[in-house]
Amino acid sequence: MKQIKSFLCLALALAFAASCNQNNNTTAPNGESSSPAAGSIVYIQLDSIVSKYDMYNTLKSELEIKVQKIQNDLQARGRALENEQKDFSNKMNKGLMTQAEAEEKYRVLNNKMSDYQNLGARKEAEIQEENAVMMNKVMDAIEQYIKKYNDEKKYALILTGVFEGDPKLDITNDIIEGLNDEYVKNKKKGTQTEEAAAEESAPEAEKK
């Protein structure tokens, strides 16, 4: 499935390849992680961030499940149509249908095949659109987090791409950890909000 383009588009294809490299933040001699000083020019490996972001992996898994269901449905429809075509050919070869019956059955089968192909095209477009929206959500969340992150860190510049640099300036793991922490907190907050709303909307008898 093709990825949409955004301001970080060059890294999106790499995200789906899931072939990220492990990039560890520099650790000080005492074992504690050290961060570049404020005003530094730092960088992130975007492919690693996307592929290790819990939000991305959750949404990707959900989309893969939907894709599998669509594929299973299309395969079942395809097998049924193929069997119907074989039955038609068999009856034609045995002379079990009149010319008028054969022409009508042929027309019906052609219409079913056309509907089947159109359904496949619609489902493919649907999945491509959902994939595009998914990546937009992921990239927007990453962008917003990095902005908030740098409000605190005050780095002069955060370079985004896939390249080699001084490991001391690689803040990739720091971003991944922060993103996933924020994602977990937001999920808990969302769950609590949903539970509160459900309780509020429950009939009075159920609340007692």
N, C-alpha and C positions, 0 to 999 in steps of 0.2 A: 504494500500500500504506500502510495506516495505521501510524503510529508509536506505540509504547507510551509511557505517561507515566512520568516519573521526576522527581526533584527538579529537573531541568533541562529539563522537557518542552516549555516554550514555545519553545525554540530548535531542537528536533529537526526540525520540519517545514521550517524555514529551511535546515537543513543539507542536506536532499535537493534543495532548490531550486538549490543551488550558486550563489547570487547574493550571495556575500559581497563586502564592500567591502575594499579594500586599506587597512590601517591600519599605518602605519610608526611604530616607536618613535622617540621624540625623539632626535636626534643632537646632540652637543655641537659647538661651533664647529670643533674639530679633526677632526671626522668620526667620532669614536668614539661608540658608543651610550651614552646615559646612562640610569640606572635611578632610579626614585623612591626616596627615602630610606626606611630602615626606619621603621615606624610610620605610613607613609602609607596613605591609602585609595585603592586602585587598582581598575581594572576590566578585564574581558576581553570581547571580542566572540565569543560562543560559536559562532555560525554560521560565522565565519571559521575558528575553531580546528578544528571538526569537518570542514569541507569541505577543509581543507588538511592534515589529519592523514593521514599515509601509511597507518596501520593501517586507518582508515575507508575510504580509497580502495581499498586492496587487498581488504578483505573485501567491499566494495560491488561491485567488479569480478567477484569470484568468484561472488557471488550473482546478478549480472546474467547471467553465463554460464549458470548453472543455470536461471534463469528462461527464457532464450532456448531452451535445450534442451527444457524442458518445453513451451513454446509450439510449437516445431517438431513435437514428438511429438503434441501434441493436434491440431494442424492436419492432420497426416498421417492420424491416426485419423479425424478429422472428414470429410476428403475421401473416405476409403475407405468410411465409413458412408454418405455422401451418394451415392456411386456405386452402392452396394449397393441403396439405396432407389430410385434411378432405374431400375436394372435390374429391380427388382421391379415397379415401376409399368409399365415397358415390356412385361414379360411378361404382366401382368394385362390391359393394353389389347389385346394381341394374342391373348388367350385361350389362352396357352401353359401355364396352370396350372389344376389342378382347384381346386374350392372348398376342399377339405381342405388341399391344398398351400399355397394362398394364406393360409389362416388360420394355418397353422403358421409360414410365412415371416413373416407379420405379427407373430406373437408373438415370434419370434426377433429381428426388427428392433427391436421395442419394448424387449426386454431389453437389446440392444446399446446403444440410445440411452440407456437408464437408466444402464447401466454407464459410458458415456462421460461423462454429466453428473456422476455421482458421482465419477469420477476427476478431472474438472476441479475440483470443489469441494474434494476432498482435497488436490490439488496447490496450490490457492490458499491453503488453510489452512496447509499445510506451509511455503510461502514466507513467509507472514505471520509464522509462528512463528520461522523462521530470521532474518527481518529484525529481529524484536523482540530476539532473542538477540544479534544482531550489534550493535544499538544499545546494548544493555546492556553489552556488552564494551567498546565504544568509550567510553561515558560513564563507566564504572567506571575505565578506564585514565586518562582525563582527570582525574577526581576524585582518584585516588590520586597522580597526578603533581603536581597543584596543591598537595596537602597537603605533599608532600615538598619542593616548590619553596618554599613559604612557611615551612617549617622553617628554611630558609637565609635567605630575604629578610626575614622578620619584619615583614610588612606588617600593619597594624592590621585591615584588611578588604579582601577581594577581591570586588568586585561582579561578578555574572554576569548578562549580559543582552545586549540589542541596543539600544544607545542612544548618544547623542553626549555626549562629555565632553572634558575637557582632554586633548589628545594626550599630554602629558607623563605622564599617569597610566594610559595604555593599555599594558598589558603583553602584549597579544595575540600579537604576533610573537615575543616572548621565549618564551612558552609553546609556540607552534607549533614553534619551533626545538628547544627542549628535548625535547618529545614525540617529534619525528621522530628526533632523535639517540638517544634511549632505545629507540625502536622498532627502529632499525637494529642497535643493540648486542644487543638481546634476540633478534632474528632470527639474528644471527651465532652467538650463544651457543646457541640452540636447534639450529641446523644442526650445530654442532660436537658437541653432545651426541648428536644422532641418528647422526652419523658414527661417534662413539666406540662407541655402543651396537651399531651394525651390525658394526663391526670385532670387538667383543667376542663377538658371537654367531656370527661366521663360523666355519666348520669349520676345524680345525687345518691341514688341507692347503692351504686358501686363504691362510692367514696366512703360510705358509712361502714 
